[in-house]
Amino acid sequence: MAGFREIIGHEHIIEHFQNAIKMDKISHAYIINGPDLSGKKMLAEAFAMALQCEEGGVEPCGQCKSCRQAVDHNQPDILYVTHEKPNTIGVDDIRTQVNQDIVIKPYSSRKKVYIIDEAEKMNVQAQNALLKTIEEPPAYAVILLLTNNADSFLQTILSRCIILNIKAVKDDVIKDNMMKRFHYPDYQADICTAFAQGNVGKALSLASSESFGELKGSMLQLVKKLHDMDVYELGSSIKEISNYKLEINDYFDLLMIWFRDVLYMKATSDVNGLIFKDEAYEIKRQASYHSYPGIEKILEALESAKSRLKANVNFELTIELLLLAIKEN
């Protein structure tokens, strides 16, 4: 658990929380809505830590007893709602961990903070149970619902909570953080940043992921040999891509980034603007034989392949059509 200073991006949410603390206008219920790994839990924990900090400032001091307990996840008035079923937060989870507990006054702090992660997993009965508490909460209670899909909540829940939507963090901020704080090389930071689309946690997760490294390696091997392949050799490539059936959208996104690099190189001859900087020689080579219309057709073919798989078109056929489009253009 860390304070607001440790969080990369999300200034609008941090400002909202800090103003609420400064003006003593803390809501009883918040929804933090954003993709997985985007920093929802860090924001919730920093807010909880600041609310309970004995110094009473807008940034947790990190030194007082409450802050030290929060860092170790044993602050008695910061409570995490858990659930045994992996895909459902049931009515009993809410009743026992929130409704029955919330009537007990804080043990040692001004507030009692409940953090409900993956809150979109609450079924309708659980939401209705929580609604009763949100409608008439004790003055000391703060409930934080963290979700990747606020639309899954009942309208009655949404209308009684302050909704804070996570925004994408700028690529240069993510890349700078990856290189300076975590010491990733620039070419790795570039690829993970581009792929993460403004999600700091996803960028860091990709950088340390062996499976993502394998996926990228397979994609690079394909694009380097595809142009010189005979059509009858495509079968082996289709078979290899089939190994990544579950991650196929990630595979397509990597291909998309590659061919955008080829297009960028063709238009500018600027190596510094590439995402795949460490593959500059190969990108330059491909930029020399792909035409502008050809690259556009490849990018369109990638979008079509995504759409076909969403529509449950045969996987092997979809991949074959895509590889032919890349080869022919």
N, C-alpha and C positions, 0 to 999 in steps of 0.2 A: 504494500500500500504506500502511496506517495502523495505529496501535496500537489497543488495546482501548478507550481513552478516546474514540476517534472514532466508535465503533459505537453506533447507536441501538437500545436494547432488548437482548434476548438475554442478560440478566444471568446466567441459570442456566448457560449454556454458558461464558461468560467466567469465572464463578466456578469452574467445573469445571477449566478450563485453568489458571487462576492457582493453584488449590490443588495441582494436579499438579506445577506448576513449583516451588512453595514447598516441597512435601514430597518433591520429587525422585522422584515416582512417575509418570513419563511412560510411557504405554502405547506399544507399537510400532505400533498401528493404530487409527485412529478412523474412524467413519462420521458425517459431518454430513449429516443428512437433512432436506430441506425444499423448499418450492416454488422455482421459478425466481425470481431477483431478491431472494430473502429475506435475503441477507447471508451465505450459506455461505462464499463465497470470502473476504470480508472477515474473517470469524472465523478461517478457516484461515491466512490470511496474517498476521494479528495474532499468532496462536499461534506460527507459524514464526518470525516476527520476534523475539518475546519469547524463544523457545528459543535463538536464535542471538545475542542481544544481549550485548555484551561486559561490560555492567554486571551481568548476572546476576540482575536483578529480575523481578518478575511482570508488569511493564509495560515494553515496549521503550522505551529512552531516546530513540530517534530521532536521536541525535547521533553515536554511535560508527560506526566504519567499516562494521561488519556491518549496522547499521540503515540507514545511507545507501545501501549496496548493495542492501538489500532493497527500499527505497522505489523505487529505479531498476530493480528486477527483474533485477539481475545479481549477487545473492549466490550464490557458487558452490555452496553446500550447501543451497540451497532450489531444488528442481527441479520443473518443471511437466511432467507427462506429456502429450504432444500426440498427435494422431491425424490421419492424412491423410483417411481416409474420414469423411464428415460424420456418419454415423449409427452407426458401429461403432468401438470400440476393440478392435483385434485382438490375437491372441496375440503377434505380432511386436512390436507397440508395447510390450507389457508386458515381454517378454523383453529387448529392447534397451535400453529406457529405465529399467527397474526392476531386473530380475533380474541382468543382467550388470553394471549400474552399482553396485548396492548393495554388492557385495563390495569396492569401492574405498573406502578410509577417507575421512572428511571432509577437504576441502581446507584449511579454515581455522577450522572451528567444532567445537563439542562434538557436535553432531548432524548428521544428514543427513536432510533433510525432503523427502518426495515428495508433491506435491499433484496428485491425479487428479480433475480437474473432469469433470462429466457422466459419472461412473463407472458409471451405470446402462447406458451404451452398451457396456460390456465384454461380449463374447460369452462363452459358457461356457468355451471354450478359454482365453481371456484370464484369466478368473476362476480357473481351475484352475492356470494358470501363476503367478498372483499368490499363490494359496493356499500354494504351496510356500515362497515367501519369507516370508509372514506366519507360517507355522508355525515357521520357524527363522531369525528375522531377526538381523542383527548388533545388538549392544547400542546402537549409536549411531543406528539407523534409526528413523524415524517416518514412517508412511504415512497420509495423510489422503485419504479417499474422500469426495468431495462428490457428492451425488445428490438427485434429486427423487423417487426411488422405491427406497427400501432393500429393498422386497420383491422386487426383480428380482435380488438377490444370492443366491448359493448359501447354504444354511443353514450350511455349513462356514465360509464367509467371515464371516457374521453372528456366529457363535459365538466367533470369534477377535478381534473388534473391539469397541471401546467405541462404542455407538451414542448419538449426541446429536441429539435431534429439535428442530428449530426450532419455536418457539412464536410465535403471532401477537403483534405489538407493539400495545399499546393505542392506540386511535384518537387520543386527546388528545396522546399522546407524538409520534406521526407528524405530526399537524397542527402542533403547536408547533415541531417541527423544520423543517417545510417553510416556515413563516412566518418564524421567527427566523434560521435558518441560510441558507435559500435565497431568502427574501424574496418568496414567492408570496403573493398576496392571499388573505384568509380564505375567500372564496367558492370559489376554485379549490382551495385546500387541503382544504376540506370535501368537495368532490365526489371528488377523487382519493383522499383518505383513506378515505371510505366505500366506494369502488369497490375499493380495494386489499385490503381485508379483512385488515388486520394485517401487510401486506407493505410495508416501507419502500421498498425498491427499486422495487416496482411503482408505488407512489404517485408517486415522483419521475419515473419513466419516463412515466407518464400525463400528468403536468403539462407535460412538454416535448414531448409527442407531437402532431404536427399531425393525424395520422389520428384520434386520440382526440378532438381538438377538433372535427373534421368530423363524427364519429359522434354526439357530444353535440349539435352544432348541428342535425343531421338529426332526432334524437329530439325535441328541443325544438320544432322546426317542426311535427312531426307532432302532438304532444299539444296544441299550442295551437289547431290548426285542426280536429282530428278531430271534436270534439263538434258543430260547426256544418256538417260536411260532409254532402252527400247520399250515399246508399249507392252510387249509380252512380259517384261520384268516388273511391271506394276504390281502384280499379284503379291510378290514378297513384301513390298512396301505396305500394301493394304493389310496384310497379315500382321506386320509389325505394329501398325497404328492401332489395330484391334486390341493390342495389349493395353492400350490406354483408353479403352471404351468409356470407363467411368469418369476420366478426366478430359474427355474429348473437347469440351468447350474451352478448357485451358489450352489445349493443343492448338485449337483454331485461333485463339487470341495471340499465342506466340507467333503463329504464321502471319497473322494480321500485322503485328509489330514489325516482323521481318520485312514484309513487302512494303510497309510504309517507309521503312529505312531505305529500301531500294529506290522507292519513288523520291524520297528526300535527296538521296545521293545523286540521282539523275538530274534533279532540278537545281541543286546547289553546289555539288562536289565538295560539300563541307563535312569532313569526318567528325568534327566536334559535335555536330547536331544529331549524330546517330545514337540510337539506344544500344544496338549491338556494336559498340565501338571496337571491341576486340575481334570482330569479324569484318573489319573495314575493307580488307583486300577482297574478300569474297563478295561483299555487297557491291563494291565498285565494279567487279567483273560482271555481276548480274545486271547492274544498271546499264552496262554497255550493250547488252543484247536484248533486254526487255524494252518494249516501246511504252510510251505514256498510256495509250489506249489499252495495251496488253496488261499493264500493272493494274489499271482500273478494273479490267475484266476479272483479274485474279481476286481482287478485294471484293468484288461483287459475288464471285463464285464462293468465297468464304462465308459471306452473309447468307447466300442461298443454302449452303451446306448446313449451317446452323438451323435455318428454318425447316429444312427437310427432316433433320433429326428430331426437331420438336414435333413435327407432324408424323413421327414414327415411320418415315420412309426407311427402307432397308439400309442398314449401316454400311455394309460392304459396297453397295451400289452408290451410296452418297459419297463415300471416300473415293471410289473410282472416278466418278464424275468430277470431283474436286481436283484430283491429281492430273487428270487429262486436261482440265482447264488451265492449271498452272503450267503444265508441260507445253501446251499449244500456244500460250501467250508469252 
